[in-house]
Amino acid sequence: MAFDAEAVRREFPILSRQVNGKPLVYLDSAASAQKPRAVIEAMTHAMEYSYANVHRGLHTLANETTDAYEAARRAVAGFINAAETEIVFTKGATEAINLVASGLGASLQAGDEIVLSQMEHHANIVPWHFLRERKGVVLKWVPVLDDGRLDVAAYQDLLGPRTRVVALSHMSNVLGTVNDAKALTQMARAAGALVLFDGCQAIVHQPVDVKDIGADFYVFSGHKLYGPTGIGVLYGKAERLAALPPYQGGGEMIATVSKDAITYADPPHRFEAGTPAILEAIGLGAAIQWLTAQDRSAIAAHEQRLYAHVRDRVAGLNWLRVIGEAPGKGAILSFTVEGAHAHDVAQILDRYGVAVRAGTHCAEPLMRRFGVTSSARASFALYNTLDEADAFVDALTKTQAFFA
């Protein structure tokens, strides 16, 4: 049965609005997805009827809110096939990676190696640079091939006796390339390295089973997964979380405190100092419940049809360069227009109601790899339609005329 994008769109209030007198065509979901009514209502209900701080209260509202917060943790755990105690709520994927890098950094020595790739988001680069600056660790870079694939042979060659951590993107936010997380993990494991995946893009478009992948850590954000901002997830194998020192100090993350000593709570609470993002966690739980109720295989096929339709329509346009054509890639079209800066392209497209991203996409090493300073990016989601795909290409053709 075909996926009914029109029916799904009606669950997203913002998609009914106009921009510059044109129907909104929102193609920036890789940066941040829009929110279904189920998420909006879950957060509103929590604020209106059952809000209090979590874990430490004994009154009814505190118990209700704590139950909702922990129900969100259970929803996340079930979504990726993890144990509840392996799910840490953070303020985003960026904080999750920083938490892991900070914790692992305590035991790393000068000369230890961390393997990254040229396609990484800055969130999966900068925290490791901190360790390069402060600890003297060495960063190794897996090249990206011309079509956007990871150079797996080069990756294998980079793994050696000093490799301590491998941190890679499961799906590139620029290229759409989907890496074989399980195979990459097995190769790193053979070298004795710990593995972290940035799953911000992949988690949206395909099922993720962290037990099957086998990585030590997997991170993603809520706002790309049709949930709110300010909430992210760190999955860590139980033994890996238990070995990490606390990232921040305060309430909730301790077992006991005295003038002379402290003891820490067990994971995941050890890493959730202070009042957490309560409403945001509830919103993320609602987003996962909403998405789980959809036919995800049909969604994936729908998104691929949209991408293929656009790719076919722009084929042969000699003024357009598409960046990233790896087999099996996700529904992301990154491109440049001859003679035009990506920022100008995005602003003109906006005149036609079409929202795309423009810039470096927090991936400067990748931009340099492909010899560009910036690009525009159209990213497709479950609520986009073929009519919108056509509207994008038509608007893009009109935009190019400004620079011809």
Contacts in CASP RR format, 6 or more apart in sequence:
PFRMAT RR
TARGET T0000
AUTHOR 0000-0000-0000
METHOD contacts of the structure
MODEL  1
MAFDAEAVRREFPILSRQVNGKPLVYLDSAASAQKPRAVIEAMTHAMEYS
YANVHRGLHTLANETTDAYEAARRAVAGFINAAETEIVFTKGATEAINLV
ASGLGASLQAGDEIVLSQMEHHANIVPWHFLRERKGVVLKWVPVLDDGRL
DVAAYQDLLGPRTRVVALSHMSNVLGTVNDAKALTQMARAAGALVLFDGC
QAIVHQPVDVKDIGADFYVFSGHKLYGPTGIGVLYGKAERLAALPPYQGG
GEMIATVSKDAITYADPPHRFEAGTPAILEAIGLGAAIQWLTAQDRSAIA
AHEQRLYAHVRDRVAGLNWLRVIGEAPGKGAILSFTVEGAHAHDVAQILD
RYGVAVRAGTHCAEPLMRRFGVTSSARASFALYNTLDEADAFVDALTKTQ
AFFA
1 295 0 8 1.000
1 298 0 8 1.000
2 298 0 8 1.000
2 302 0 8 1.000
3 295 0 8 1.000
3 298 0 8 1.000
3 299 0 8 1.000
3 301 0 8 1.000
3 302 0 8 1.000
3 382 0 8 1.000
5 302 0 8 1.000
5 382 0 8 1.000
5 383 0 8 1.000
5 384 0 8 1.000
5 385 0 8 1.000
6 385 0 8 1.000
8 294 0 8 1.000
8 382 0 8 1.000
8 383 0 8 1.000
9 15 0 8 1.000
9 383 0 8 1.000
9 385 0 8 1.000
11 36 0 8 1.000
11 37 0 8 1.000
11 38 0 8 1.000
12 34 0 8 1.000
12 35 0 8 1.000
12 36 0 8 1.000
12 37 0 8 1.000
12 383 0 8 1.000
13 37 0 8 1.000
13 40 0 8 1.000
14 24 0 8 1.000
14 26 0 8 1.000
14 34 0 8 1.000
14 35 0 8 1.000
15 24 0 8 1.000
15 26 0 8 1.000
15 34 0 8 1.000
15 383 0 8 1.000
17 24 0 8 1.000
18 24 0 8 1.000
18 353 0 8 1.000
19 350 0 8 1.000
19 353 0 8 1.000
19 355 0 8 1.000
20 350 0 8 1.000
20 351 0 8 1.000
20 352 0 8 1.000
20 353 0 8 1.000
21 353 0 8 1.000
22 351 0 8 1.000
22 352 0 8 1.000
22 353 0 8 1.000
22 354 0 8 1.000
23 353 0 8 1.000
23 391 0 8 1.000
24 353 0 8 1.000
24 355 0 8 1.000
25 352 0 8 1.000
25 353 0 8 1.000
25 354 0 8 1.000
25 355 0 8 1.000
25 384 0 8 1.000
25 388 0 8 1.000
25 391 0 8 1.000
25 392 0 8 1.000
25 395 0 8 1.000
26 34 0 8 1.000
26 355 0 8 1.000
26 381 0 8 1.000
26 383 0 8 1.000
26 384 0 8 1.000
27 354 0 8 1.000
27 355 0 8 1.000
27 356 0 8 1.000
27 378 0 8 1.000
27 379 0 8 1.000
27 380 0 8 1.000
27 384 0 8 1.000
27 388 0 8 1.000
27 392 0 8 1.000
28 355 0 8 1.000
28 356 0 8 1.000
28 357 0 8 1.000
28 377 0 8 1.000
28 379 0 8 1.000
29 204 0 8 1.000
29 224 0 8 1.000
29 379 0 8 1.000
29 380 0 8 1.000
29 381 0 8 1.000
29 384 0 8 1.000
30 173 0 8 1.000
30 201 0 8 1.000
30 224 0 8 1.000
30 332 0 8 1.000
30 357 0 8 1.000
30 377 0 8 1.000
30 379 0 8 1.000
31 224 0 8 1.000
31 357 0 8 1.000
31 379 0 8 1.000
32 223 0 8 1.000
32 224 0 8 1.000
32 229 0 8 1.000
33 204 0 8 1.000
33 223 0 8 1.000
33 224 0 8 1.000
33 225 0 8 1.000
33 226 0 8 1.000
33 227 0 8 1.000
33 381 0 8 1.000
34 226 0 8 1.000
34 381 0 8 1.000
34 383 0 8 1.000
35 226 0 8 1.000
35 227 0 8 1.000
35 228 0 8 1.000
35 287 0 8 1.000
36 226 0 8 1.000
36 287 0 8 1.000
36 290 0 8 1.000
38 286 0 8 1.000
38 287 0 8 1.000
38 289 0 8 1.000
38 290 0 8 1.000
39 226 0 8 1.000
39 227 0 8 1.000
39 228 0 8 1.000
39 283 0 8 1.000
39 286 0 8 1.000
39 287 0 8 1.000
39 290 0 8 1.000
41 286 0 8 1.000
42 282 0 8 1.000
42 283 0 8 1.000
42 285 0 8 1.000
42 286 0 8 1.000
43 228 0 8 1.000
43 279 0 8 1.000
43 280 0 8 1.000
43 282 0 8 1.000
43 283 0 8 1.000
43 286 0 8 1.000
46 65 0 8 1.000
46 68 0 8 1.000
46 278 0 8 1.000
46 279 0 8 1.000
46 282 0 8 1.000
47 279 0 8 1.000
50 61 0 8 1.000
50 64 0 8 1.000
50 65 0 8 1.000
50 68 0 8 1.000
51 61 0 8 1.000
51 65 0 8 1.000
51 278 0 8 1.000
51 279 0 8 1.000
52 59 0 8 1.000
52 61 0 8 1.000
52 62 0 8 1.000
52 64 0 8 1.000
52 65 0 8 1.000
53 62 0 8 1.000
53 65 0 8 1.000
53 275 0 8 1.000
53 278 0 8 1.000
54 62 0 8 1.000
54 65 0 8 1.000
54 66 0 8 1.000
54 69 0 8 1.000
54 275 0 8 1.000
54 276 0 8 1.000
54 278 0 8 1.000
55 66 0 8 1.000
55 252 0 8 1.000
55 269 0 8 1.000
56 62 0 8 1.000
56 252 0 8 1.000
57 63 0 8 1.000
57 66 0 8 1.000
65 278 0 8 1.000
68 282 0 8 1.000
69 276 0 8 1.000
69 278 0 8 1.000
69 281 0 8 1.000
69 282 0 8 1.000
70 84 0 8 1.000
71 285 0 8 1.000
72 89 0 8 1.000
72 281 0 8 1.000
72 282 0 8 1.000
72 283 0 8 1.000
72 284 0 8 1.000
72 285 0 8 1.000
72 286 0 8 1.000
72 288 0 8 1.000
73 84 0 8 1.000
73 87 0 8 1.000
73 89 0 8 1.000
73 268 0 8 1.000
73 281 0 8 1.000
74 84 0 8 1.000
75 284 0 8 1.000
75 285 0 8 1.000
75 288 0 8 1.000
75 289 0 8 1.000
76 82 0 8 1.000
76 87 0 8 1.000
76 233 0 8 1.000
76 284 0 8 1.000
76 285 0 8 1.000
76 288 0 8 1.000
77 83 0 8 1.000
77 84 0 8 1.000
77 86 0 8 1.000
77 87 0 8 1.000
79 208 0 8 1.000
79 288 0 8 1.000
79 292 0 8 1.000
80 203 0 8 1.000
80 208 0 8 1.000
80 209 0 8 1.000
80 210 0 8 1.000
80 218 0 8 1.000
80 235 0 8 1.000
81 209 0 8 1.000
81 210 0 8 1.000
81 211 0 8 1.000
81 212 0 8 1.000
82 210 0 8 1.000
82 211 0 8 1.000
82 235 0 8 1.000
82 236 0 8 1.000
83 238 0 8 1.000
84 268 0 8 1.000
85 238 0 8 1.000
85 241 0 8 1.000
85 266 0 8 1.000
85 267 0 8 1.000
85 268 0 8 1.000
86 235 0 8 1.000
86 236 0 8 1.000
86 237 0 8 1.000
86 238 0 8 1.000
86 241 0 8 1.000
86 267 0 8 1.000
86 268 0 8 1.000
87 233 0 8 1.000
87 234 0 8 1.000
87 235 0 8 1.000
87 268 0 8 1.000
88 96 0 8 1.000
88 99 0 8 1.000
88 233 0 8 1.000
88 234 0 8 1.000
88 235 0 8 1.000
88 236 0 8 1.000
88 241 0 8 1.000
88 267 0 8 1.000
88 268 0 8 1.000
88 271 0 8 1.000
88 272 0 8 1.000
89 231 0 8 1.000
89 232 0 8 1.000
89 233 0 8 1.000
89 268 0 8 1.000
89 272 0 8 1.000
89 276 0 8 1.000
89 277 0 8 1.000
89 281 0 8 1.000
90 96 0 8 1.000
90 99 0 8 1.000
90 219 0 8 1.000
90 231 0 8 1.000
90 232 0 8 1.000
90 233 0 8 1.000
90 234 0 8 1.000
90 271 0 8 1.000
91 230 0 8 1.000
91 231 0 8 1.000
91 232 0 8 1.000
91 277 0 8 1.000
92 219 0 8 1.000
92 221 0 8 1.000
92 222 0 8 1.000
92 230 0 8 1.000
92 231 0 8 1.000
92 232 0 8 1.000
92 233 0 8 1.000
93 123 0 8 1.000
93 198 0 8 1.000
93 199 0 8 1.000
93 200 0 8 1.000
93 219 0 8 1.000
93 220 0 8 1.000
93 221 0 8 1.000
93 232 0 8 1.000
93 233 0 8 1.000
94 123 0 8 1.000
94 221 0 8 1.000
95 232 0 8 1.000
96 217 0 8 1.000
96 219 0 8 1.000
96 232 0 8 1.000
96 233 0 8 1.000
96 234 0 8 1.000
97 123 0 8 1.000
97 124 0 8 1.000
97 127 0 8 1.000
97 167 0 8 1.000
97 196 0 8 1.000
97 198 0 8 1.000
97 219 0 8 1.000
98 127 0 8 1.000
98 247 0 8 1.000
99 234 0 8 1.000
99 244 0 8 1.000
99 247 0 8 1.000
99 271 0 8 1.000
100 127 0 8 1.000
100 196 0 8 1.000
100 217 0 8 1.000
100 219 0 8 1.000
100 234 0 8 1.000
100 244 0 8 1.000
101 127 0 8 1.000
101 128 0 8 1.000
101 130 0 8 1.000
101 131 0 8 1.000
102 127 0 8 1.000
102 247 0 8 1.000
103 244 0 8 1.000
103 245 0 8 1.000
103 247 0 8 1.000
104 164 0 8 1.000
104 165 0 8 1.000
104 194 0 8 1.000
104 244 0 8 1.000
105 131 0 8 1.000
105 135 0 8 1.000
105 137 0 8 1.000
106 245 0 8 1.000
108 131 0 8 1.000
108 135 0 8 1.000
108 137 0 8 1.000
108 164 0 8 1.000
108 165 0 8 1.000
109 135 0 8 1.000
109 137 0 8 1.000
110 135 0 8 1.000
110 136 0 8 1.000
110 137 0 8 1.000
111 136 0 8 1.000
111 137 0 8 1.000
111 138 0 8 1.000
111 162 0 8 1.000
112 135 0 8 1.000
112 137 0 8 1.000
112 138 0 8 1.000
112 162 0 8 1.000
112 164 0 8 1.000
113 137 0 8 1.000
113 138 0 8 1.000
113 139 0 8 1.000
113 140 0 8 1.000
113 160 0 8 1.000
113 162 0 8 1.000
113 163 0 8 1.000
113 164 0 8 1.000
114 128 0 8 1.000
114 131 0 8 1.000
114 132 0 8 1.000
114 137 0 8 1.000
114 138 0 8 1.000
114 139 0 8 1.000
114 140 0 8 1.000
114 163 0 8 1.000
114 164 0 8 1.000
114 165 0 8 1.000
114 166 0 8 1.000
114 167 0 8 1.000
115 140 0 8 1.000
115 141 0 8 1.000
115 142 0 8 1.000
115 155 0 8 1.000
115 158 0 8 1.000
115 159 0 8 1.000
115 163 0 8 1.000
115 165 0 8 1.000
115 166 0 8 1.000
115 167 0 8 1.000
115 168 0 8 1.000
115 188 0 8 1.000
115 193 0 8 1.000
116 124 0 8 1.000
116 125 0 8 1.000
116 128 0 8 1.000
116 139 0 8 1.000
116 140 0 8 1.000
116 141 0 8 1.000
116 142 0 8 1.000
116 167 0 8 1.000
116 168 0 8 1.000
117 141 0 8 1.000
117 142 0 8 1.000
117 143 0 8 1.000
117 144 0 8 1.000
117 150 0 8 1.000
117 155 0 8 1.000
117 168 0 8 1.000
117 169 0 8 1.000
118 141 0 8 1.000
118 142 0 8 1.000
118 143 0 8 1.000
118 144 0 8 1.000
118 365 0 8 1.000
118 366 0 8 1.000
118 369 0 8 1.000
119 144 0 8 1.000
119 148 0 8 1.000
119 150 0 8 1.000
119 169 0 8 1.000
119 172 0 8 1.000
119 174 0 8 1.000
119 175 0 8 1.000
119 177 0 8 1.000
119 363 0 8 1.000
119 366 0 8 1.000
120 167 0 8 1.000
120 168 0 8 1.000
120 169 0 8 1.000
120 198 0 8 1.000
120 363 0 8 1.000
120 365 0 8 1.000
120 366 0 8 1.000
121 169 0 8 1.000
121 173 0 8 1.000
121 198 0 8 1.000
121 200 0 8 1.000
121 361 0 8 1.000
121 362 0 8 1.000
121 363 0 8 1.000
122 362 0 8 1.000
122 363 0 8 1.000
122 364 0 8 1.000
123 198 0 8 1.000
123 362 0 8 1.000
124 167 0 8 1.000
124 168 0 8 1.000
124 169 0 8 1.000
124 196 0 8 1.000
124 198 0 8 1.000
125 365 0 8 1.000
128 137 0 8 1.000
128 139 0 8 1.000
128 165 0 8 1.000
128 167 0 8 1.000
129 139 0 8 1.000
131 137 0 8 1.000
132 138 0 8 1.000
132 139 0 8 1.000
137 164 0 8 1.000
138 162 0 8 1.000
140 158 0 8 1.000
140 163 0 8 1.000
141 158 0 8 1.000
141 365 0 8 1.000
142 150 0 8 1.000
142 151 0 8 1.000
142 154 0 8 1.000
142 155 0 8 1.000
142 158 0 8 1.000
142 168 0 8 1.000
143 151 0 8 1.000
143 154 0 8 1.000
143 369 0 8 1.000
144 150 0 8 1.000
144 151 0 8 1.000
144 175 0 8 1.000
144 177 0 8 1.000
144 366 0 8 1.000
144 369 0 8 1.000
145 151 0 8 1.000
145 326 0 8 1.000
147 324 0 8 1.000
147 325 0 8 1.000
147 326 0 8 1.000
147 327 0 8 1.000
148 172 0 8 1.000
148 175 0 8 1.000
148 177 0 8 1.000
148 323 0 8 1.000
148 324 0 8 1.000
148 325 0 8 1.000
148 326 0 8 1.000
148 329 0 8 1.000
149 177 0 8 1.000
149 326 0 8 1.000
149 327 0 8 1.000
150 168 0 8 1.000
150 177 0 8 1.000
150 179 0 8 1.000
150 184 0 8 1.000
152 180 0 8 1.000
152 183 0 8 1.000
152 184 0 8 1.000
155 184 0 8 1.000
155 187 0 8 1.000
156 187 0 8 1.000
159 166 0 8 1.000
159 187 0 8 1.000
159 188 0 8 1.000
159 190 0 8 1.000
159 191 0 8 1.000
159 193 0 8 1.000
160 191 0 8 1.000
161 191 0 8 1.000
163 188 0 8 1.000
163 191 0 8 1.000
163 192 0 8 1.000
163 193 0 8 1.000
164 193 0 8 1.000
164 194 0 8 1.000
165 193 0 8 1.000
165 194 0 8 1.000
165 195 0 8 1.000
165 196 0 8 1.000
166 184 0 8 1.000
166 185 0 8 1.000
166 188 0 8 1.000
166 193 0 8 1.000
166 194 0 8 1.000
166 195 0 8 1.000
166 196 0 8 1.000
167 195 0 8 1.000
167 196 0 8 1.000
167 197 0 8 1.000
167 198 0 8 1.000
168 179 0 8 1.000
168 181 0 8 1.000
168 184 0 8 1.000
168 195 0 8 1.000
168 196 0 8 1.000
168 197 0 8 1.000
168 198 0 8 1.000
169 179 0 8 1.000
169 197 0 8 1.000
169 198 0 8 1.000
169 199 0 8 1.000
169 201 0 8 1.000
170 178 0 8 1.000
170 179 0 8 1.000
170 181 0 8 1.000
170 197 0 8 1.000
170 198 0 8 1.000
170 199 0 8 1.000
170 201 0 8 1.000
170 202 0 8 1.000
170 203 0 8 1.000
170 208 0 8 1.000
170 218 0 8 1.000
171 177 0 8 1.000
171 178 0 8 1.000
171 179 0 8 1.000
171 199 0 8 1.000
171 201 0 8 1.000
171 202 0 8 1.000
171 205 0 8 1.000
171 330 0 8 1.000
172 179 0 8 1.000
172 201 0 8 1.000
172 332 0 8 1.000
172 363 0 8 1.000
172 366 0 8 1.000
173 200 0 8 1.000
173 201 0 8 1.000
173 332 0 8 1.000
173 361 0 8 1.000
173 362 0 8 1.000
173 363 0 8 1.000
174 323 0 8 1.000
174 324 0 8 1.000
174 332 0 8 1.000
174 334 0 8 1.000
174 361 0 8 1.000
174 363 0 8 1.000
174 366 0 8 1.000
174 375 0 8 1.000
174 377 0 8 1.000
175 323 0 8 1.000
175 324 0 8 1.000
175 326 0 8 1.000
175 329 0 8 1.000
175 332 0 8 1.000
175 334 0 8 1.000
175 366 0 8 1.000
176 201 0 8 1.000
176 324 0 8 1.000
176 326 0 8 1.000
176 329 0 8 1.000
176 330 0 8 1.000
176 331 0 8 1.000
176 332 0 8 1.000
176 334 0 8 1.000
177 324 0 8 1.000
177 326 0 8 1.000
177 329 0 8 1.000
177 330 0 8 1.000
178 202 0 8 1.000
178 206 0 8 1.000
178 326 0 8 1.000
178 328 0 8 1.000
178 329 0 8 1.000
178 330 0 8 1.000
181 197 0 8 1.000
181 202 0 8 1.000
181 213 0 8 1.000
181 215 0 8 1.000
182 212 0 8 1.000
182 213 0 8 1.000
182 214 0 8 1.000
184 195 0 8 1.000
185 195 0 8 1.000
185 213 0 8 1.000
185 214 0 8 1.000
185 215 0 8 1.000
188 194 0 8 1.000
188 195 0 8 1.000
189 195 0 8 1.000
189 214 0 8 1.000
194 216 0 8 1.000
194 217 0 8 1.000
194 240 0 8 1.000
195 214 0 8 1.000
195 215 0 8 1.000
195 216 0 8 1.000
195 217 0 8 1.000
196 215 0 8 1.000
196 216 0 8 1.000
196 217 0 8 1.000
196 218 0 8 1.000
196 219 0 8 1.000
197 213 0 8 1.000
197 215 0 8 1.000
197 217 0 8 1.000
197 218 0 8 1.000
197 219 0 8 1.000
198 219 0 8 1.000
198 220 0 8 1.000
199 208 0 8 1.000
199 218 0 8 1.000
199 219 0 8 1.000
199 220 0 8 1.000
200 219 0 8 1.000
200 220 0 8 1.000
200 221 0 8 1.000
200 224 0 8 1.000
201 224 0 8 1.000
201 332 0 8 1.000
202 208 0 8 1.000
202 220 0 8 1.000
203 220 0 8 1.000
203 224 0 8 1.000
203 225 0 8 1.000
204 224 0 8 1.000
204 225 0 8 1.000
204 226 0 8 1.000
204 381 0 8 1.000
205 299 0 8 1.000
205 300 0 8 1.000
205 303 0 8 1.000
205 330 0 8 1.000
205 331 0 8 1.000
206 296 0 8 1.000
206 300 0 8 1.000
207 296 0 8 1.000
208 218 0 8 1.000
210 218 0 8 1.000
210 235 0 8 1.000
210 236 0 8 1.000
216 236 0 8 1.000
216 237 0 8 1.000
216 240 0 8 1.000
217 234 0 8 1.000
217 235 0 8 1.000
217 236 0 8 1.000
217 237 0 8 1.000
217 240 0 8 1.000
218 234 0 8 1.000
218 235 0 8 1.000
218 236 0 8 1.000
219 232 0 8 1.000
219 233 0 8 1.000
219 234 0 8 1.000
219 235 0 8 1.000
220 232 0 8 1.000
220 233 0 8 1.000
221 231 0 8 1.000
221 232 0 8 1.000
221 233 0 8 1.000
222 228 0 8 1.000
222 229 0 8 1.000
222 230 0 8 1.000
222 231 0 8 1.000
222 232 0 8 1.000
222 233 0 8 1.000
222 280 0 8 1.000
222 284 0 8 1.000
222 287 0 8 1.000
223 229 0 8 1.000
223 230 0 8 1.000
223 231 0 8 1.000
225 284 0 8 1.000
225 287 0 8 1.000
225 288 0 8 1.000
225 291 0 8 1.000
226 287 0 8 1.000
226 290 0 8 1.000
226 291 0 8 1.000
227 283 0 8 1.000
227 284 0 8 1.000
227 286 0 8 1.000
227 287 0 8 1.000
228 279 0 8 1.000
228 280 0 8 1.000
228 283 0 8 1.000
228 284 0 8 1.000
228 287 0 8 1.000
229 280 0 8 1.000
230 277 0 8 1.000
230 280 0 8 1.000
231 277 0 8 1.000
231 280 0 8 1.000
231 281 0 8 1.000
231 283 0 8 1.000
231 284 0 8 1.000
232 284 0 8 1.000
233 284 0 8 1.000
234 271 0 8 1.000
238 267 0 8 1.000
241 267 0 8 1.000
241 268 0 8 1.000
241 270 0 8 1.000
241 271 0 8 1.000
242 266 0 8 1.000
242 267 0 8 1.000
244 267 0 8 1.000
244 270 0 8 1.000
244 271 0 8 1.000
246 253 0 8 1.000
246 264 0 8 1.000
246 270 0 8 1.000
246 271 0 8 1.000
246 273 0 8 1.000
247 271 0 8 1.000
247 273 0 8 1.000
248 271 0 8 1.000
248 273 0 8 1.000
248 274 0 8 1.000
249 273 0 8 1.000
249 274 0 8 1.000
250 273 0 8 1.000
250 274 0 8 1.000
251 273 0 8 1.000
251 274 0 8 1.000
252 265 0 8 1.000
252 269 0 8 1.000
252 272 0 8 1.000
252 273 0 8 1.000
252 274 0 8 1.000
252 275 0 8 1.000
252 276 0 8 1.000
253 264 0 8 1.000
253 265 0 8 1.000
253 269 0 8 1.000
253 270 0 8 1.000
253 271 0 8 1.000
253 272 0 8 1.000
253 273 0 8 1.000
253 274 0 8 1.000
254 262 0 8 1.000
254 263 0 8 1.000
254 264 0 8 1.000
254 265 0 8 1.000
255 262 0 8 1.000
255 263 0 8 1.000
255 264 0 8 1.000
255 265 0 8 1.000
256 262 0 8 1.000
256 263 0 8 1.000
264 270 0 8 1.000
294 382 0 8 1.000
299 382 0 8 1.000
302 382 0 8 1.000
303 330 0 8 1.000
303 331 0 8 1.000
303 380 0 8 1.000
303 381 0 8 1.000
303 382 0 8 1.000
303 384 0 8 1.000
304 330 0 8 1.000
304 331 0 8 1.000
305 386 0 8 1.000
306 331 0 8 1.000
306 380 0 8 1.000
306 384 0 8 1.000
306 385 0 8 1.000
306 386 0 8 1.000
306 388 0 8 1.000
306 389 0 8 1.000
307 330 0 8 1.000
307 331 0 8 1.000
307 332 0 8 1.000
307 333 0 8 1.000
307 380 0 8 1.000
309 386 0 8 1.000
309 389 0 8 1.000
309 390 0 8 1.000
310 333 0 8 1.000
310 378 0 8 1.000
310 380 0 8 1.000
310 389 0 8 1.000
310 392 0 8 1.000
310 393 0 8 1.000
311 322 0 8 1.000
311 333 0 8 1.000
313 389 0 8 1.000
313 390 0 8 1.000
313 393 0 8 1.000
314 320 0 8 1.000
314 322 0 8 1.000
314 333 0 8 1.000
314 335 0 8 1.000
314 393 0 8 1.000
314 396 0 8 1.000
317 400 0 8 1.000
318 338 0 8 1.000
319 337 0 8 1.000
319 338 0 8 1.000
319 339 0 8 1.000
319 400 0 8 1.000
319 404 0 8 1.000
320 335 0 8 1.000
320 336 0 8 1.000
320 337 0 8 1.000
320 338 0 8 1.000
320 396 0 8 1.000
320 400 0 8 1.000
321 335 0 8 1.000
321 336 0 8 1.000
321 338 0 8 1.000
322 333 0 8 1.000
322 334 0 8 1.000
322 335 0 8 1.000
323 334 0 8 1.000
323 335 0 8 1.000
323 336 0 8 1.000
323 370 0 8 1.000
323 372 0 8 1.000
323 375 0 8 1.000
324 334 0 8 1.000
331 379 0 8 1.000
331 380 0 8 1.000
331 381 0 8 1.000
332 377 0 8 1.000
332 378 0 8 1.000
332 379 0 8 1.000
332 380 0 8 1.000
333 377 0 8 1.000
333 378 0 8 1.000
333 379 0 8 1.000
333 380 0 8 1.000
334 361 0 8 1.000
334 375 0 8 1.000
334 376 0 8 1.000
334 377 0 8 1.000
335 375 0 8 1.000
335 376 0 8 1.000
335 377 0 8 1.000
335 378 0 8 1.000
336 342 0 8 1.000
336 372 0 8 1.000
336 374 0 8 1.000
336 375 0 8 1.000
336 376 0 8 1.000
337 345 0 8 1.000
337 376 0 8 1.000
337 396 0 8 1.000
337 399 0 8 1.000
337 400 0 8 1.000
337 403 0 8 1.000
338 403 0 8 1.000
339 403 0 8 1.000
340 399 0 8 1.000
340 400 0 8 1.000
340 402 0 8 1.000
340 403 0 8 1.000
341 374 0 8 1.000
342 358 0 8 1.000
342 359 0 8 1.000
342 374 0 8 1.000
342 375 0 8 1.000
342 376 0 8 1.000
343 358 0 8 1.000
343 359 0 8 1.000
343 374 0 8 1.000
344 402 0 8 1.000
344 403 0 8 1.000
345 356 0 8 1.000
345 358 0 8 1.000
345 376 0 8 1.000
345 396 0 8 1.000
345 399 0 8 1.000
346 356 0 8 1.000
346 357 0 8 1.000
346 358 0 8 1.000
346 376 0 8 1.000
348 398 0 8 1.000
348 399 0 8 1.000
348 402 0 8 1.000
349 355 0 8 1.000
349 356 0 8 1.000
349 376 0 8 1.000
349 392 0 8 1.000
349 395 0 8 1.000
349 396 0 8 1.000
349 399 0 8 1.000
352 391 0 8 1.000
352 394 0 8 1.000
352 395 0 8 1.000
352 398 0 8 1.000
352 399 0 8 1.000
353 395 0 8 1.000
354 391 0 8 1.000
354 392 0 8 1.000
354 395 0 8 1.000
354 396 0 8 1.000
356 376 0 8 1.000
356 377 0 8 1.000
356 378 0 8 1.000
356 392 0 8 1.000
357 376 0 8 1.000
357 377 0 8 1.000
357 379 0 8 1.000
358 374 0 8 1.000
358 375 0 8 1.000
358 376 0 8 1.000
358 377 0 8 1.000
359 374 0 8 1.000
359 375 0 8 1.000
359 376 0 8 1.000
360 367 0 8 1.000
360 373 0 8 1.000
360 374 0 8 1.000
361 367 0 8 1.000
361 375 0 8 1.000
361 377 0 8 1.000
367 373 0 8 1.000
367 374 0 8 1.000
367 375 0 8 1.000
378 392 0 8 1.000
380 389 0 8 1.000
END
